[in-house]
Amino acid sequence: MTSPDLAPNVASEGGPAAGLDVVVVGGCGHVGLPLAIGFASRGLQVGIYDLNEAAVDLVNAGGLPFQENGAQEVLERVLADGRLHATTDPGVISRADAVVVVIGTPVDEHLNPDPRAVTRAVAALAPQFRDGQLLVLRSTVYPGVTDAVERLLDDLDLSVDVTFCPERIAEGKAMEELFSLPQIVSGRTQGVRDRAAKLFGNLTDSIVELEPEEAELAKLFTNTWRYIKFAAANQFYMMANDHGLDYDRIRRALAQDYPRAQDIPGAGFAAGPCLFKDTMQLAAFTDNSFVLGHSAMLVNEGLPLYLVTHLEKKHDLSEMTVGILGMAFKGESDDIRSSLSYKLRRILEFRTKRVLTTDPYVTVDDSLLPLERVIEESDLLILAAPHKAYADLDPSLPIIDIWNLLGRGTTV
């Protein structure tokens, strides 16, 4: 590892010279960039390889392509120290002792995972690998993908240690959780696990060892468990709401000073880039016999339609303009990936006179309007993402708030 006290060498093109501790492939994204910044903040020489040229240029200029609390100041510091450099040149991969790949397993339009996506990506990068490197798979993968990558590299006659070390952070909390949560490391041998533990020991002293297949399931179990808990809460919400009762009032009462109920979540849109996708991966892994997972999907994905159907019982939506407050998939985020706010918008576009949308953080949607205009022109508002910016809205406004962010109840 490069000593934190030594000034780094700089190559002629402006990036750090040979001898990188780690390169993060896909390192300008939500998973890769905080990890790269975190490693660099602990004194490692870090390279980022990413195909997105605009994001690479932004990172090298000291900017974040997305919102991540606490990352801006650290990014600026590690750039000034010469410990981090982003590039679109895949050749940077061969210069690192460890290569972290944050390419995960996607789910297609039929809800089937593509287990070969990661191996295809690794195969495309294979000319850049060299014997003796540590290859870290970081994003969620379908069970068995680590083994498939190992076999691929063996077939290519590459002597590379392969480990799966699942990312466990929540968006917006990366700069805290990277250093506070235990890091799971896996490997086929103790030597590989020790090597992965040494790398992630730069972030935390708490290391948990598993076999690769155990680690793959651990990641899927974690996200699926959260998704199922949210589905239970949303189902409870529907039950209470169908009888004109306030779910959140009931939830708060039963949880008060009662330890066994502290983890019952409130109702709300359970979405984002991981929970639904990983639940469907686990379903595929069980030959689609995961009844509980599929039921959770039906509940969570069905919540937008449930809300609109109940609104139609009390309002003539066909003559109304409805405003949606918050298009990110969760509060205090700018990430719209798999956001159910967009599913809600599609439903409302068919059933209302007009739909207006706004979000204080999202910058990639040109259709968004200022909050003041949405409030002024809407007959009814739906609080879809519980951004703190909405907490002080005029109490006289007609707002549907299943999150109970405003403290006025959740019934529709």
C-alpha positions as a printed NumPy array, in Angstrom:
array([[  0.   ,   0.   ,   0.   ],
       [  1.208,   3.513,  -0.751],
       [  2.11 ,   5.36 ,   2.407],
       [ -0.215,   8.27 ,   3.235],
       [  2.862,  10.374,   3.904],
       [  4.333,  10.032,   0.43 ],
       [  3.318,  12.271,  -2.45 ],
       [  2.009,  10.138,  -5.337],
       [  3.734,   9.931,  -8.708],
       [  1.735,  11.421, -11.539],
       [  1.714,  10.085, -15.085],
       [  2.054,  12.365, -18.085],
       [ -1.667,  12.21 , -18.908],
       [ -2.552,  13.663, -15.51 ],
       [ -3.482,  10.498, -13.609],
       [ -1.506,   8.586, -10.991],
       [  1.358,   6.474, -12.292],
       [  1.752,   2.686, -12.131],
       [  1.335,   1.07 ,  -8.755],
       [ -2.301,   1.625,  -7.873],
       [ -3.641,  -0.125,  -4.804],
       [ -7.121,  -0.517,  -6.265],
       [ -9.154,   0.321,  -9.364],
       [-12.94 ,   0.502,  -9.167],
       [-14.645,  -0.523, -12.41 ],
       [-17.893,   1.374, -12.823],
       [-16.496,   3.705, -10.201],
       [-18.537,   6.812, -11.002],
       [-21.812,   5.222,  -9.884],
       [-23.706,   5.079,  -6.608],
       [-21.815,   2.009,  -5.384],
       [-18.389,   2.531,  -6.884],
       [-17.695,   6.211,  -6.268],
       [-18.243,   6.257,  -2.483],
       [-16.083,   3.126,  -2.23 ],
       [-13.313,   4.698,  -4.302],
       [-13.453,   7.888,  -2.236],
       [-13.454,   5.842,   0.954],
       [-10.368,   3.862,  -0.027],
       [ -8.561,   7.026,  -1.107],
       [ -9.448,   8.751,   2.16 ],
       [ -7.619,   5.947,   3.989],
       [ -4.401,   6.54 ,   2.083],
       [ -4.73 ,   4.141,  -0.858],
       [ -3.866,   5.067,  -4.442],
       [ -7.168,   4.615,  -6.249],
       [ -8.126,   4.609,  -9.897],
       [-11.638,   4.724, -11.316],
       [-12.555,   3.215, -14.661],
       [-15.936,   4.209, -16.058],
       [-17.435,   4.401, -19.555],
       [-19.376,   7.577, -18.758],
       [-17.024,  10.292, -19.975],
       [-19.132,  13.126, -18.577],
       [-19.163,  11.522, -15.123],
       [-15.409,  10.892, -15.293],
       [-14.73 ,  14.53 , -16.149],
       [-17.047,  15.697, -13.385],
       [-15.37 ,  13.519, -10.755],
       [-11.897,  14.625, -11.806],
       [-13.089,  18.223, -11.493],
       [-14.243,  17.561,  -7.943],
       [-17.964,  17.116,  -8.629],
       [-20.387,  14.359,  -7.683],
       [-22.645,  12.872, -10.403],
       [-25.307,  12.264,  -7.736],
       [-26.154,  13.255,  -4.197],
       [-24.208,  11.505,  -1.422],
       [-24.029,  13.064,   2.022],
       [-20.532,  13.901,   3.193],
       [-18.807,  12.794,  -0.018],
       [-18.094,  16.182,  -1.601],
       [-15.551,  17.375,   0.926],
       [-13.749,  14.029,   1.003],
       [-13.652,  13.852,  -2.811],
       [-12.067,  17.282,  -3.016],
       [ -9.474,  16.325,  -0.412],
       [ -8.387,  13.036,  -2.029],
       [ -8.182,  14.708,  -5.436],
       [ -5.988,  17.447,  -3.981],
       [ -3.802,  14.771,  -2.386],
       [ -3.458,  13.002,  -5.725],
       [ -4.926,   9.768,  -4.39 ],
       [ -7.847,   9.453,  -6.801],
       [ -8.142,   9.724, -10.558],
       [-10.944,   8.693, -12.922],
       [-10.492,   7.637, -16.528],
       [-12.275,   6.063, -19.489],
       [ -9.111,   4.151, -20.361],
       [ -9.473,   0.461, -19.39 ],
       [ -5.687,   0.18 , -19.303],
       [ -5.784,   1.541, -15.756],
       [ -7.051,  -1.881, -14.623],
       [ -3.705,  -3.577, -15.262],
       [ -1.942,  -1.139, -12.937],
       [ -3.824,  -2.113,  -9.79 ],
       [ -3.198,  -4.762,  -7.183],
       [ -6.95 ,  -5.097,  -6.597],
       [ -9.772,  -4.567,  -9.091],
       [-13.264,  -3.968,  -7.726],
       [-16.076,  -4.559, -10.224],
       [-19.402,  -2.998,  -9.267],
       [-21.354,  -4.347, -12.226],
       [-24.323,  -6.294, -10.863],
       [-26.89 ,  -8.74 , -12.191],
       [-29.769,  -6.989, -13.992],
       [-33.375,  -8.193, -14.131],
       [-35.081,  -8.044, -17.531],
       [-38.613,  -7.017, -18.479],
       [-39.81 , -10.538, -17.686],
       [-38.415, -10.272, -14.127],
       [-35.71 , -12.804, -14.929],
       [-32.113, -12.131, -13.845],
       [-29.317, -12.353, -16.386],
       [-26.604, -14.33 , -14.55 ],
       [-24.244, -13.929, -17.512],
       [-24.12 , -10.119, -17.372],
       [-21.254, -10.063, -14.884],
       [-19.244, -12.779, -16.626],
       [-19.669, -10.947, -19.962],
       [-18.358,  -7.767, -18.363],
       [-15.399,  -9.582, -16.798],
       [-14.644, -11.313, -20.113],
       [-14.592,  -7.947, -21.871],
       [-12.133,  -6.645, -19.276],
       [ -9.985,  -9.794, -19.272],
       [ -7.279,  -8.393, -21.601],
       [ -6.551,  -5.813, -18.892],
       [ -6.126,  -8.318, -16.07 ],
       [ -2.74 ,  -9.699, -15.063],
       [ -1.665, -12.623, -12.933],
       [ -1.559, -11.98 ,  -9.202],
       [ -4.404,  -9.474,  -9.011],
       [ -7.348,  -9.639,  -6.63 ],
       [-10.713,  -9.358,  -8.396],
       [-13.497,  -8.166,  -6.113],
       [-17.135,  -8.548,  -7.179],
       [-19.002,  -5.895,  -5.205],
       [-22.534,  -5.471,  -6.536],
       [-25.333,  -7.956,  -5.979],
       [-24.903, -11.061,  -8.117],
       [-27.049, -14.076,  -8.876],
       [-25.954, -17.096,  -6.792],
       [-23.205, -18.934,  -8.618],
       [-21.831, -15.925, -10.498],
       [-18.64 , -15.83 ,  -8.42 ],
       [-17.971, -19.452,  -9.355],
       [-18.691, -18.657, -13.008],
       [-16.162, -15.814, -12.945],
       [-13.566, -18.104, -11.364],
       [-14.089, -20.682, -14.095],
       [-13.939, -17.992, -16.794],
       [-10.572, -16.743, -15.578],
       [ -9.271, -20.306, -15.311],
       [-10.308, -20.927, -18.916],
       [ -8.419, -17.779, -19.911],
       [ -5.376, -19.082, -18.017],
       [ -5.371, -16.069, -15.721],
       [ -4.138, -16.561, -12.158],
       [ -6.404, -14.05 , -10.395],
       [ -7.875, -14.37 ,  -6.916],
       [-11.666, -13.87 ,  -6.991],
       [-13.727, -12.685,  -4.039],
       [-17.317, -11.544,  -3.581],
       [-17.585,  -8.771,  -0.994],
       [-21.164,  -7.454,  -1.092],
       [-21.897,  -3.76 ,  -0.847],
       [-24.136,  -3.102,   2.169],
       [-24.563,   0.674,   2.326],
       [-27.755,   2.688,   2.068],
       [-27.735,   5.473,  -0.499],
       [-26.959,   8.761,   1.186],
       [-25.173,   7.094,   4.095],
       [-22.162,   5.639,   2.306],
       [-19.559,   7.897,   3.898],
       [-20.767,   6.791,   7.31 ],
       [-21.615,   3.135,   6.74 ],
       [-18.522,   2.207,   4.729],
       [-16.536,   2.76 ,   7.905],
       [-19.041,   1.626,  10.528],
       [-20.67 ,  -1.536,   9.144],
       [-18.93 ,  -4.928,   9.103],
       [-17.58 ,  -5.898,   5.703],
       [-18.416,  -9.388,   4.421],
       [-15.57 , -11.017,   2.509],
       [-15.575, -14.387,   0.782],
       [-13.213, -16.574,  -1.147],
       [-12.567, -20.137,  -2.163],
       [ -9.494, -20.326,   0.076],
       [ -8.397, -18.758,   3.333],
       [ -5.653, -16.969,   1.442],
       [ -8.192, -15.211,  -0.795],
       [-10.338, -14.304,   2.194],
       [ -7.302, -12.936,   4.016],
       [ -6.379, -10.836,   1.016],
       [ -9.907,  -9.426,   0.721],
       [ -9.986,  -8.796,   4.454],
       [ -6.747,  -6.828,   4.222],
       [ -8.2  ,  -4.629,   1.469],
       [-11.455,  -3.894,   3.261],
       [ -9.626,  -3.636,   6.564],
       [ -8.635,  -0.208,   5.296],
       [-12.257,   0.788,   5.909],
       [-13.206,  -1.124,   9.051],
       [-11.785,  -3.508,  11.627],
       [-14.992,  -5.588,  11.529],
       [-14.643,  -8.33 ,   8.903],
       [-17.024, -11.284,   8.455],
       [-15.882, -14.296,   6.425],
       [-18.137, -16.517,   4.307],
       [-17.871, -18.883,   1.374],
       [-18.726, -17.181,  -1.958],
       [-22.136, -18.819,  -2.309],
       [-22.981, -17.931,   1.29 ],
       [-22.017, -14.313,   0.688],
       [-24.099, -14.168,  -2.489],
       [-27.174, -15.368,  -0.604],
       [-26.416, -13.123,   2.371],
       [-26.715, -10.078,   0.126],
       [-29.944, -11.283,  -1.48 ],
       [-31.441, -12.284,   1.877],
       [-30.665,  -8.827,   3.304],
       [-32.433,  -6.854,   0.584],
       [-35.296,  -9.316,   0.258],
       [-35.937,  -9.219,   3.997],
       [-36.255,  -5.425,   3.846],
       [-38.569,  -5.68 ,   0.841],
       [-40.806,  -8.207,   2.601],
       [-40.979,  -6.047,   5.736],
       [-42.072,  -3.078,   3.628],
       [-44.674,  -5.262,   1.913],
       [-46.078,  -6.339,   5.287],
       [-46.361,  -2.689,   6.33 ],
       [-48.046,  -1.743,   3.06 ],
       [-50.489,  -4.642,   3.373],
       [-51.3  ,  -3.556,   6.938],
       [-51.8  ,  -0.035,   5.618],
       [-54.291,  -1.239,   3.011],
       [-56.197,  -3.263,   5.61 ],
       [-56.511,  -0.304,   7.95 ],
       [-57.274,   2.175,   5.194],
       [-60.022,  -0.019,   3.738],
       [-61.828,   0.419,   7.06 ],
       [-61.154,   4.132,   7.373],
       [-58.443,   3.665,  10.009],
       [-55.046,   5.349,  10.209],
       [-52.305,   2.719,   9.913],
       [-49.537,   4.973,  11.161],
       [-51.485,   5.898,  14.288],
       [-51.934,   2.18 ,  15.007],
       [-48.283,   1.426,  14.243],
       [-46.957,   4.13 ,  16.548],
       [-49.231,   3.015,  19.352],
       [-48.287,  -0.657,  19.189],
       [-44.573,   0.155,  18.937],
       [-44.509,   2.575,  21.874],
       [-42.202,   1.148,  24.566],
       [-42.675,  -2.303,  23.043],
       [-39.314,  -3.672,  21.833],
       [-40.692,  -6.488,  19.683],
       [-42.536,  -4.008,  17.454],
       [-39.779,  -1.43 ,  16.985],
       [-38.9  ,  -2.665,  13.5  ],
       [-42.393,  -2.378,  11.988],
       [-41.986,   0.172,   9.19 ],
       [-44.409,   2.806,   8.09 ],
       [-46.229,   2.53 ,   4.782],
       [-44.78 ,   3.972,   1.601],
       [-43.402,   3.27 ,  -1.84 ],
       [-40.818,   0.473,  -1.506],
       [-38.707,   0.715,  -4.62 ],
       [-35.278,   1.704,  -5.843],
       [-32.571,  -0.132,  -7.76 ],
       [-32.057,  -3.048,  -5.353],
       [-34.938,  -4.343,  -3.241],
       [-37.361,  -5.413,  -5.968],
       [-34.577,  -6.637,  -8.272],
       [-32.897,  -8.724,  -5.607],
       [-36.194, -10.26 ,  -4.5  ],
       [-36.811, -11.355,  -8.083],
       [-33.286, -12.797,  -8.271],
       [-33.988, -14.888,  -5.194],
       [-37.283, -16.001,  -6.722],
       [-35.478, -17.154,  -9.863],
       [-32.905, -18.964,  -7.726],
       [-35.743, -21.   ,  -6.178],
       [-37.243, -21.86 ,  -9.588],
       [-39.975, -19.254,  -9.051],
       [-41.335, -21.05 ,  -5.997],
       [-40.691, -18.045,  -3.745],
       [-44.345, -17.348,  -2.942],
       [-43.546, -14.87 ,  -0.173],
       [-41.255, -12.862,  -2.458],
       [-43.764, -12.722,  -5.292],
       [-46.497, -11.691,  -2.862],
       [-44.295,  -8.879,  -1.57 ],
       [-43.775,  -7.718,  -5.129],
       [-47.518,  -7.668,  -5.804],
       [-48.173,  -5.643,  -2.652],
       [-45.389,  -3.084,  -3.069],
       [-45.737,  -2.65 ,  -6.818],
       [-49.511,  -2.484,  -6.444],
       [-49.545,   0.397,  -3.965],
       [-49.688,   3.207,  -6.58 ],
       [-52.75 ,   1.658,  -8.255],
       [-54.351,   1.047,  -4.857],
       [-53.997,   4.744,  -4.004],
       [-55.427,   5.938,  -7.301],
       [-58.363,   3.503,  -7.105],
       [-59.253,   4.772,  -3.631],
       [-58.909,   8.386,  -4.716],
       [-61.39 ,   7.712,  -7.513],
       [-63.974,   6.674,  -4.92 ],
       [-63.911,  10.168,  -3.411],
       [-62.915,  12.401,  -6.329],
       [-63.718,  12.81 ,  -9.999],
       [-60.109,  12.511, -11.053],
       [-60.973,  12.891, -14.727],
       [-61.663,  16.576, -14.044],
       [-58.717,  17.184, -11.73 ],
       [-55.089,  18.198, -11.953],
       [-53.004,  16.066,  -9.599],
       [-49.545,  17.04 ,  -8.447],
       [-46.942,  14.469,  -7.405],
       [-44.438,  15.697,  -4.822],
       [-41.179,  13.757,  -5.013],
       [-40.032,  11.614,  -7.942],
       [-36.958,  10.037,  -6.34 ],
       [-37.352,   6.498,  -5.044],
       [-36.865,   7.633,  -1.436],
       [-36.601,  10.748,   0.681],
       [-33.51 ,  12.979,   0.51 ],
       [-32.307,  11.259,  -2.667],
       [-31.926,  12.316,  -6.291],
       [-32.094,   8.716,  -7.574],
       [-35.137,   7.918,  -9.715],
       [-34.172,   4.342, -10.618],
       [-37.224,   2.065, -10.29 ],
       [-39.061,   4.852,  -8.477],
       [-42.745,   4.05 ,  -8.015],
       [-43.488,   7.76 ,  -8.371],
       [-43.2  ,   7.226, -12.119],
       [-45.57 ,   4.28 , -12.009],
       [-47.984,   6.509, -10.104],
       [-47.585,   9.19 , -12.768],
       [-48.379,   6.744, -15.583],
       [-51.548,   5.617, -13.842],
       [-52.661,   9.171, -13.148],
       [-51.945,  10.297, -16.715],
       [-54.631,   7.867, -17.873],
       [-57.175,   8.723, -15.177],
       [-56.814,  12.453, -14.551],
       [-57.12 ,  15.66 , -16.518],
       [-53.47 ,  16.529, -15.967],
       [-50.491,  15.418, -13.867],
       [-47.748,  17.726, -12.617],
       [-44.528,  16.554, -10.964],
       [-41.789,  18.132,  -8.865],
       [-38.723,  17.132,  -6.851],
       [-36.128,  19.296,  -5.053],
       [-33.223,  16.944,  -5.841],
       [-33.871,  15.193,  -9.159],
       [-32.042,  16.838, -12.073],
       [-32.41 ,  14.26 , -14.87 ],
       [-36.119,  14.749, -15.597],
       [-36.924,  17.76 , -17.783],
       [-40.652,  17.431, -17.119],
       [-40.352,  18.463, -13.461],
       [-41.781,  21.813, -12.407],
       [-41.082,  24.133,  -9.47 ],
       [-42.919,  23.173,  -6.281],
       [-44.759,  26.496,  -6.146],
       [-46.271,  25.971,  -9.616],
       [-47.341,  22.399,  -8.865],
       [-49.049,  23.541,  -5.662],
       [-50.74 ,  26.484,  -7.386],
       [-52.092,  24.529, -10.356],
       [-53.075,  21.25 ,  -8.679],
       [-56.457,  20.312,  -7.241],
       [-54.928,  17.453,  -5.258],
       [-51.375,  16.619,  -4.181],
       [-49.799,  13.215,  -3.519],
       [-46.639,  13.103,  -1.417],
       [-44.75 ,  10.328,  -3.18 ],
       [-41.24 ,  10.781,  -1.75 ],
       [-40.927,  12.01 ,   1.86 ],
       [-38.363,  14.75 ,   1.295],
       [-37.869,  16.921,   4.364],
       [-38.492,  19.952,   2.151],
       [-42.186,  19.018,   2.147],
       [-42.547,  18.794,   5.925],
       [-43.669,  22.4  ,   6.321],
       [-46.296,  22.561,   3.592],
       [-49.443,  24.599,   4.193],
       [-51.775,  22.393,   6.292],
       [-54.767,  23.623,   4.281],
       [-53.52 ,  21.982,   1.091],
       [-55.251,  18.743,   0.006],
       [-52.355,  16.271,   0.327],
       [-52.382,  12.485,   0.302],
       [-49.536,  11.465,   2.617],
       [-49.216,   7.722,   3.22 ],
       [-45.794,   8.353,   4.809],
       [-47.404,  10.611,   7.439],
       [-44.521,  13.029,   6.94 ],
       [-46.857,  15.909,   7.741],
       [-48.336,  14.26 ,  10.832],
       [-51.906,  14.583,   9.609],
       [-52.641,  10.877,   9.203],
       [-52.4  ,   8.428,   6.336],
       [-55.97 ,   7.56 ,   5.335],
       [-57.087,   7.97 ,   1.752]])
